[in-house]
Amino acid sequence: MSGDRLYFRQLRAGRDFARVNPIAAQMVNFVYLIGDRQSGECLIVDPAWDVDGLLEIAERDGMTVVGALATHYHPDHVGGDLFGFDVQGVARLLERVGVKVHVHREEADGLKKITGLSESDLARHDSGDILEIGQQRIEFIHTPGHTPGSQCFLVNGERLVSGDTLFVRGCGRVDLPGGDPEKMYESLTQKLAKLPDETILYPGHDYADKPTSTIGEEKQNNYYLRIKSLDEWLRLMR
Ligand SMILES: [Fe+2]
């Protein structure tokens, strides 16, 4: 069974790694390690803040990092300049390990600009692409709105790593450059809300009183998934 072999860790900046960084502790980003225990390989989702510390965690678990997944190009997720503060990220990862950064096609140029990576560092993806790691299967779902190339990762059809698109009881901002309220509404209602209710939600930040939820629970309790029409949504978000 792939479930027994699944390696999946949710790590919070400022608590599980980057412990001495007060900004990391304030931003409460989640980083995910996803892999296959038998093959000993894992991917790292949104490596930022303390890449060496993250690699150490994977290594301690006996896992080798074979790739990075980027939910979107904001510096608290992939590194770069955050309000004048230099956040470590994918550029540091590539100094340490020779892997690709998997990014949505529409986010690739922005990612290069923010992180200084070159085209050969990237693997560009479309929605629906599948990445297999050992027996684990990761589907890429394009969810524009927070940024043009935001994407979520559906692991074995059961766990959704949602970046800054969907949070426990919240959703990502649409008022930052590249944000698009209309696309966010479509991503939330036409894509994420259509996943099975039992899908477990793993968001990009620890903003709520608990670190995970389910799609079913969010459909019941998340204000942003309960808005009935695009008109109503746009009135609220603009
Ligand atoms: Fe973001």
Residues whose N, C-alpha, C, O or C-beta is under 5 A from the ligand:
A	BS01	LIG	H74 D164
